Amino acid sequence: MSHLAKLNLKTVQRNVHKDPVIARREKLVAAIEEQLRVLSAALKGEEYTVKTKRWQQNEAGERVRVEHDKRVRAWFFEQDNGFYVQCRYGSRILNINGKSNAVFVDKLEDVAGVLEAFKLAAESGELDKAVVLATKARSN
């Protein structure tokens, strides 16, 4: 008896293409979750950074991979005796309802509720149109 005869052989074609709408949603949700970590650090009075790796030459002239701290820019800022929160896709600011691009809150603690609302809206597809408009503007 052959060794291959013992195996359960099938023909399958792997699906590696992801729906672009779902991919954009997942990217936006991941960015919002990162902003929640930025907010948590800001509430503690700290700065949130992520580790990135770069190629760099050492003293001997060899190229080595070095880990660096990269600061993550916050989507919220203080102005007009409160805080404005903007939702971003990459470097583009999204128009949330087609014309407004920010949400105003009185205290820094209230920013978490806005970010959670952005996350729920992104997961349900409410921000898909704004993301498409931002990506079209980028390609022009």
C-alpha positions in Angstrom: 0.0 0.0 0.0 1.3 3.4 -1.0 2.0 6.1 1.6 -0.2 8.6 -0.3 -3.1 6.3 -0.4 -3.4 6.7 3.4 -3.9 10.5 3.1 -7.2 12.3 2.6 -6.4 14.1 -0.7 -8.5 17.0 -2.0 -8.3 19.8 -4.6 -8.7 23.2 -3.2 -7.9 26.8 -4.3 -6.8 29.1 -1.5 -8.6 32.4 -1.2 -6.1 35.0 -0.3 -8.0 38.1 -1.4 -9.8 39.9 1.3 -12.7 42.2 0.6 -11.3 45.7 0.5 -14.2 47.1 2.5 -13.6 44.7 5.3 -9.8 45.4 5.2 -10.4 49.1 5.5 -12.7 48.6 8.4 -10.2 46.4 10.2 -7.4 49.0 9.6 -9.6 51.8 11.0 -10.7 49.7 14.0 -7.0 48.9 14.8 -6.1 52.6 14.6 -9.0 53.5 17.0 -7.9 50.8 19.4 -4.4 52.3 19.3 -5.8 55.8 20.0 -7.5 54.3 23.1 -4.0 53.3 24.3 -2.7 56.8 23.5 -5.6 58.2 25.6 -4.9 55.9 28.4 -1.2 57.0 28.5 -2.3 60.7 28.2 -4.6 60.3 31.2 -1.6 58.9 33.2 0.5 61.8 32.1 2.7 59.6 29.9 3.6 59.5 26.2 2.5 56.4 24.2 5.2 54.9 21.9 5.4 51.8 19.8 8.6 49.9 19.0 9.7 49.9 15.4 12.7 48.2 13.8 15.1 50.0 11.4 18.3 49.2 9.6 21.2 51.2 10.8 25.0 51.1 10.5 26.9 50.4 13.7 30.4 51.6 14.6 32.0 48.8 12.6 30.0 49.9 9.4 27.8 46.8 9.5 24.1 47.1 8.8 22.2 45.9 11.8 18.5 46.0 12.7 17.9 48.4 15.7 14.7 48.9 17.7 13.4 52.5 18.1 10.6 54.0 20.0 8.1 55.8 17.6 5.7 58.3 19.1 2.1 57.9 18.1 0.3 61.2 17.4 -3.0 61.6 19.2 -6.3 62.2 17.3 -7.4 64.5 20.1 -6.2 68.0 21.1 -7.1 70.7 23.5 -8.7 73.9 22.2 -11.6 76.2 23.2 -11.6 75.1 26.8 -12.2 71.5 25.8 -11.0 68.7 23.6 -11.6 68.0 19.9 -11.5 64.5 18.7 -10.9 63.7 15.0 -11.1 60.3 13.3 -8.3 59.6 10.9 -7.6 57.1 8.2 -3.9 57.1 7.7 -3.0 60.8 7.6 -6.4 61.9 6.3 -9.0 63.4 8.6 -12.4 61.8 8.0 -15.5 63.9 7.5 -17.7 62.1 10.0 -21.1 63.1 8.8 -20.1 64.4 5.4 -19.3 67.9 6.6 -18.0 67.9 10.2 -14.5 66.5 11.0 -14.3 66.7 14.8 -16.3 66.0 18.0 -16.0 68.4 20.9 -16.0 67.2 24.5 -15.4 69.1 27.7 -12.9 66.8 29.5 -10.1 64.5 28.4 -11.9 61.6 30.1 -14.8 62.1 27.7 -12.6 61.3 24.7 -12.8 57.6 25.4 -16.6 57.6 24.8 -16.0 59.3 21.4 -13.3 56.8 20.4 -15.6 54.0 21.4 -18.4 55.5 19.3 -16.0 55.8 16.4 -15.0 52.1 16.9 -18.6 50.9 16.9 -19.4 53.1 13.8 -16.4 51.7 12.0 -17.3 48.1 12.8 -20.9 48.6 11.7 -19.8 50.2 8.4 -21.1 53.8 9.1 -17.7 55.3 8.3 -17.1 53.3 5.1 -18.3 56.2 2.9 -15.9 58.7 4.7 -13.0 56.3 4.3 -13.7 55.9 0.6 -13.8 59.6 0.1 -10.5 60.0 2.0 -8.8 57.3 -0.1 -10.1 58.9 -3.3 -8.8 62.3 -2.3 -5.4 60.7 -1.6 -5.1 59.2 -5.1 -5.8 62.5 -6.8 
